[in-house]
Amino acid sequence: MALAININDLLNKQKIESNRIEFKKGWNPGSIYHSICAFANDFDDLGGGYIIVGVDTDDKTGMAIRPVEGVLIEKIDNILQEMVGYNNKMAPYYLPRTSVEEVDGKQLIVIWCPAGSYRPYSVPVNVTAKGTKEYFYIRSGTSSIEARGEVLVELRELANRVPFDERGNSDIQLEDISLVLLRDYLVKVGSKLADDVITTPLSTILDKWNCTQDQKKTVCFAMWQP
């Protein structure tokens, strides 16, 4: 799936809050799935976040080091296949979106984790091992931590509170969406998806962006936050 935001904006932490972006030098599913779980729980209602695999960071500034480390091309398919199994270990089931992006002549894996509709989510402390205990994770600044005590209670209460900008609108139909405005926005943010607006059915595009929800054949549209 192509990103709805320019990859260089993510690397430079522009247009997206820094606590919604996490860089990983290599593929480490144990810690990465803690962050996927935390972004899905979206404790602070920021709109989820992005994990970029193949990027080292400067210890002092936390910014991406260029040129990027990258992920070996021959490992990418295996990583994406592993994620299929690890996604099933989250409770309830959660599907992060993935995109392979070329930067500095290297390949990066971008994992987009929108706020989940069925939070709170939990994940095993180590998704690569069998029988490990599950925990709930949230974001604290730029880190993913276990939710405990009053924080865990509040996280569970979020299931009954859906932010206004994440609520579906059953009165909106596909014909109410302006393709011109949609493409104009994507061009402004430098997204590769701008051309897809012309060649791809609108319903398919919106579904990829997590902007639609099909429940009992009723399509509902929500505000989309990149």
HUQUIHU-V307931 format. One record per residue. PSI is psi in whole degrees, 0 to 359 (999 if undefined). Layout:
# HUQUIHU-V307931
[[PSI] [PSI]]
This chain:
# HUQUIHU-V307931
[[129] [149] [147] [14] [153] [133] [327] [330] [323] [315] [327] [3] [48] [143] [351] [135] [142] [330] [358] [7] [132] [130] [139] [126] [321] [178] [106] [85] [331] [302] [328] [321] [340] [318] [322] [315] [316] [316] [322] [323] [331] [57] [325] [11] [50] [348] [24] [203] [186] [137] [125] [114] [129] [18] [123] [158] [155] [127] [330] [318] [340] [7] [158] [139] [126] [144] [155] [158] [315] [168] [134] [132] [320] [348] [346] [312] [320] [320] [313] [325] [321] [321] [329] [316] [319] [326] [325] [346] [351] [144] [121] [173] [139] [139] [100] [153] [146] [151] [136] [121] [142] [124] [132] [33] [8] [165] [134] [149] [119] [125] [111] [125] [88] [158] [133] [151] [346] [34] [155] [150] [147] [161] [148] [147] [334] [103] [345] [352] [156] [143] [17] [150] [147] [145] [159] [137] [148] [168] [136] [100] [238] [16] [157] [124] [161] [137] [125] [163] [228] [328] [319] [320] [315] [322] [317] [328] [341] [338] [336] [1] [106] [120] [149] [317] [4] [1] [139] [157] [103] [350] [349] [135] [165] [321] [349] [348] [127] [114] [327] [311] [323] [312] [323] [318] [315] [325] [318] [324] [0] [30] [142] [347] [352] [318] [335] [335] [329] [324] [346] [139] [138] [320] [324] [318] [311] [325] [320] [328] [4] [31] [356] [157] [119] [106] [116] [43] [17] [124] [128] [139] [138] [161] [140] [130] [121] [999]]
